[in-house]
């Protein structure tokens, strides 16, 4: 099983266009019903006279398709074209590089929040109910945890390396990672994992086993982790702290 938790939650990055995306098959489907007139095509009003023409159209179409897949449905086309012209023409940008990056990031974060609103709401409702359960404690950051077994050994610092056994699940109970299944504990730097782990494991002593309920902002945020963890997921981890810097419970 793939090790997931060692990846840090990074800031939302600017989109990258894959110019080599395979085109969809647009061949008409066979049918036994009466054939309808083919839909009108823009190709009758637009003529590609050169490779530059076709590539220019392909750039625009590919970029838009990529952004649409991420949930963006439109742009201010006049300003988009002006941005292109200014860049190719060597004009001074109307906003600097830092503000440009921030504007792009903020737009996609907003779009992503709207797209994943049900997941965000599900996590919020779960945590609100879960904190009422017996034994559940909540830290100022919003991290929730239960003590399954309290050890008596060393308590780690964020700069320490820890050896742990763990199991991670989504709210629906689906397991996405487990060192128990691999039969191999994981050694990792505590400041190199998601914030919920960094904070939570520091609450433990070697020999302890805790259950953590990690809000999305302390997990992977707006990022999905492959097919295993959707964006904005609230995560549940059972963690057993075995050693700190090679030292185990006394």
N, C-alpha and C positions, 0 to 999 in steps of 0.2 A: 504494500500500500504506500502511496506517495506521502512523503513528509511535507506537511503544509505549514505548520505553525511557525517555522523558522523564518518566514518571509516577513519583512517589515511592511507596515502600511505606509506607502509613499504618497506624496501629494499628487493630486489629479494632474495628469500631464496633457500637453497639447495633442490633439488627434494626429494620427499618421495615416496618410493616404497610401493604400496599396495599389500602385498603378498597374500591377499584374493580375488583378482580380479577373477571374474567368467570367466571360459574358454568359448570361442566362440563355438557354435555348428558347428561341422565339418562334420555332417552327409551329405551324398551326396543328392542333390536335385533330385526329380523325374522328368523324362523327357520322351517324346514320341519319341525323335530322337534316332538314333543308338548310343548305348553306346560306349563311348571312353575308352581306357585303362586308369586305374587310374594313377594319377601322382605318380612319385617315391617318396618314403618317406625316410627320414634320419633314421627312426627307424630300418631299415635293417642293418645299419652300426654302430649303437650305441646301446649297451645293458645296461640296468639299472639292476645292480646286487644287489642293496640295496636301502633302503630309502634314504641314503646319496647321492647316485648317482642321483636318480630322483629329490631330493630336490635341488641338486647342479645345475642341468639343469634348473629346474623351477626358481631358483633365477636369473640366467642369462637371461632367456627368459622373465621373468616378468619385470626385470629392463629395458631391451632393449625395450620392448613394451611400457613401461611408457615414456621412453625418446623419442621414436619415435613419440608418440602422441604429444609430446611437440615440434616436428619439427626437432629433431636430428636424422640424418640418419646413422651415423657411428662413431666409435671411433678408436683410435690406440689400437688394441686388444693386442698387445705384452705388451704395458705399462699398460693396464688394468689388465692383468693377473699378471704382476709383482707387481702392487699395492696390489692385493689380496694376493699374496704369501708373500709379505713383512709384511702385516698386520697380517696374521695368523702365520707367522714365528717369529714375534717379532723383525724384522729388523728395523733399524732406517729409517724413511720415507725420501725419497729424497727431499721432500718439506714439510715445516711445516704445521700445521693445518690451520693457518690463510691464507697462500698462497694457500693451497688446496681449501679452501672455496671460495676464490676470483677467482681462476681459473674456478671452477664450475659455479659460478655466472656469470662471464664474458662470458663463452661459451653460457649459456642459454639466456643471454640478447642478444647476437649477433644473435643467432638462432631465437629468438622471433622477433627481428627487421626485419629480412629477411622475416619471415612468415607474419608479419603484415605491410609490406611495403606499400600496398595500403591504409590502414587506416591512416598511418603516412602522406603519400602524400596528402590525402584528407584534413586532418586537416591543414596542412601547406598552401595548396592552399586557403582554406576557410579563414584563418586568414589574409593572404596576401591581399585578396580582401576585406575582411570585414573592415580592418583598413582604407580603402579609403572612407567608408560610412560616411555621415554627422553625427556628434555628437559622433563618436566613438573615444575614447581616449586610448592610449597605455602606460602602465607603463614600466620602465626599464626591468622588469622581463619577459615581453611579454604578461602580462595580458591585455585584452581589456575590455572596459566597456562603457556603455551609461547611462546617467542620465535620468531616466523616471520621477522621482519626487524628488526634493531636499528638505530634511527636514531641520529643524533649531535646533534640539536638540543635545544630547550628541554624541560625536564621540568616539567609543570604542577603547580600547587598546587590544593587543593580549592576555593579561592575563585576560580580562573581560569575563563575561558570557552574551550572548546576546539572545534575544527572536526574532525569525524571522518567517516570512512566505516566502515560496519559491516554485519555480517550476523548475525542471531540465529536459532538453531534449538533445537528440543527434543531430548531424548535419542534419539528415534526418527528424527531427521534432518529432521523437518518444519520448514520455514522459516516464521517468523512475522513477520519484518521484515527489510528490507534497503534501505539507502541506495543501494547499487550498482544495484539494480533501478530505483529512482526516478531514478538518474543525478543525484543531488543530495546532496552531503555535508550533515551536520547540525551546526549550531552550538548548543551548549548549555552552561549553567553546570554545572560539575562537581559542585557540592554540591546540585544539584537532580535527581539521578538515583538509581537504586538503589545500594545500598551497594557491591555488587560492582563497579560501574562507577567509583564515586568512588575506591575503593581501587585498582583495577586500572589505570586510566588514569594515575594518578600514578606508576606504575612505569615508564611509557613516556617516550621522548623523541620529539620531532617527527621524522617520517620512519620511525617504527617501525610494525610490524604485529604484534600479539599475538593469541593465541587464549586465551580465558578460559573456565573451567568454574566456574560460579557456583552454590553451594549455595542451596537455596530460601530460607534465612534471610538471605542477602545479596542475594536477588532480590525477589520479591513476597510471600514468606512464605505465609501461609494464604489470600491473596487470589488469585482467578482474574482474569485480564485478558481479559474478554469470552470469545469462543469460541476465541481463539488460544492462550492460555497457561493451562492448568489450575492450580488451587491446588496449592501445595507443589512446584512444578516446579523441577528443576535445569536451568539454562539454559547454552547454549554460545554465545559471541559471538566473532566475528573482528572486531577493531577496528584501524583504521589511523588514527593520529594525524597530522593534516595541519598544524594550526596551534594555537598557544596565544596567546590574546588578540590574534589577528590576525597573529602572527608565525609563519612556517613554518620548516622545517628549513633550516639554512645550507648 
